[in-house]
Amino acid sequence: MPPVEPMLAASVPEIPAAPGMRYEPKWDGFRTIVFRDGDEVELLSRGGKTMTRYFPEVVAQVREQLPARCVVDGEIVLIHRPEGQTPRLHFELLQQRIHPAASRVRLLAEQTPCDFVAFDLLAIGDESLLAQPYARRRERLEAELATVKPPVHVTPITQDLDTARRWFDEFEGAGLDGLIAKPADLAYVPGKRLMFKIKHARTVDCVVAGFRWHKSGGVVGSLLLGLYDDQGRLHHVGVCASFSMARRRQLLDELAPYRENARDGHPWLEWITAVEAAEAAGQRIPGGLSRWSAGKDLSWEPLRPELVVEVGYDAMEGDRFRHTAQFRRWRPDRTPESCTYAQLDRPLRFDVDEVLARS
C-alpha cells in the first residue's frame, strides 16, 4: 500500500449521540501511520513526513508485536512516570524527541521511551481495509493485535454515551485531549474530515502585555498573553491570533494608547538578554529561542500591561496554553492583577495506565 494520508476529524461542540456511534479517547501525541513489511518499518506523521529515525524503540516494538505485513493508524505518546506521582501523558517531553543529532535520539529513546496506541487497521497482508466500515475494521484490529502488550496498545472504545461522557471528564486528568466519535459504517477516507472530535472549552482572563506584527506587516499579528503567579511575576502563557485583516487593523488603533511609554518598567522588556536568566528562575517570557522557533521573527512590541482580555482555550501544557487561544472580548471590568493562574480549571489527575487498561 502506498503512503496514506490519515483520515481527520471535524470539531463539534457536543458529543454526537447518533445510533451506532463509537467513542474513543483522543490521545495527545503524534498521529502516526505505521507501515510494516517484514523488517521494514516506516512511521509517517500526519503530514506525511517520516518519523522513523526519531523513535527507534517504537520501530523495535512494531517489529516484535505487529503483524508481519500491515498498515496501522495510531498515536505515538509519551507517558511520564515521575516517582510518587500519577502517570500521565506529557506532550512537551514528546516534542523533545524530535532532535537532529543521532546520539541525542538514542539517549532520549532510553530516557523517555514512547508507547504506540493503535486505533485503526488499514491493511493486513495483501488486503486493503479502507473500504470496509469502521465497525469491521475495529473487529479486525482487535483480532490482529490481540496479543500486544505495553508499550503497544489498542485504544479503548465504547458505544455507550454515558461512558463516553464520563471518559471525556475523567481522562483529561491523564493528559488526554477529549474524545473521537466514529460512525460504525464509516469507511476510511484519507485526508477527509469524516470523524468527529470533541475537546474541552474554557475561558480565562489574561493580561495583554504586547503584540507581534503580522507577517504581511503594518497590522497586529498576535496578542501576547500573560498570567501572574503567586509571587507577582507575569508569565507569558501564549497568544491569540485568529483575526480577520480588518480586525487586525482595528486592533492596531485600539492598542496605540498602550504603546506609549510601554517600555518603562515593563516586566518583559529585557527578554532578549534575559532569556537564560528567566529560564533559570522558572519565568516564561516571550521570545525565548528554541529549535521550534529557529528562523522565525520573534520581535514584538511591548504594551503597558493594563489591558485585560477574555480568551478561550482547550487545555494547558505545563504553564502555557496547549494551542493558540481564541479572542472572546475585552474585560475593562477586570484589573490586570486579578489575572492569575488561580483562575485556571485544572482537571483532577487520572492514571493513564487505567485508561489503557480499558482496551
Stockholm file with secondary structure:
# STOCKHOLM 1.0

chainA/1-359         MPPVEPMLAASVPEIPAAPGMRYEPKWDGFRTIVFRDGDEVELLSRGGKTMTRYFPEVVAQVREQLPARCVVDGEIVLIHRPEGQTPRLHFELLQQRIHPAASRVRLLAEQTPCDFVAFDLLAIGDESLLAQPYARRRERLEAELATVKPPVHVTPITQDLDTARRWFDEFEGAGLDGLIAKPADLAYVPGKRLMFKIKHARTVDCVVAGFRWHKSGGVVGSLLLGLYDDQGRLHHVGVCASFSMARRRQLLDELAPYRENARDGHPWLEWITAVEAAEAAGQRIPGGLSRWSAGKDLSWEPLRPELVVEVGYDAMEGDRFRHTAQFRRWRPDRTPESCTYAQLDRPLRFDVDEVLARS
#=GR chainA/1-359 SS CCCCCCCEEEECSSCCCCTTEEEEECCCSEEEEEEEETTEEEEEETTSCBCGGGCHHHHHHHHHHSCSEEEEEEEEECEECCTTSCCEECHHHHHTTCCSCHHHHHHHHHHSCCEEEEEEEEEETTEECTTSCHHHHHHHHHHHTTTCCTTEEECCCBCCHHHHHHHHHHGGGGTCCCEEEEETTCCCCTTCEEEEEECCCEEEEEEEEEEEECTTSSSEEEEEEEEECTTSCEEEEEEECCCCHHHHHHHHHHHHHHHTTTTTTCTTTTHHHHHHHHHHHTCCCTTCCCTTTTTSCCCCEEEEEEEEEEEEESCEETTEESSCBEEEEECTTSCGGGCBGGGSCCCCCCCHHHHHTTC
#=GC SS_cons         CCCCCCCEEEECSSCCCCTTEEEEECCCSEEEEEEEETTEEEEEETTSCBCGGGCHHHHHHHHHHSCSEEEEEEEEECEECCTTSCCEECHHHHHTTCCSCHHHHHHHHHHSCCEEEEEEEEEETTEECTTSCHHHHHHHHHHHTTTCCTTEEECCCBCCHHHHHHHHHHGGGGTCCCEEEEETTCCCCTTCEEEEEECCCEEEEEEEEEEEECTTSSSEEEEEEEEECTTSCEEEEEEECCCCHHHHHHHHHHHHHHHTTTTTTCTTTTHHHHHHHHHHHTCCCTTCCCTTTTTSCCCCEEEEEEEEEEEEESCEETTEESSCBEEEEECTTSCGGGCBGGGSCCCCCCCHHHHHTTC
//
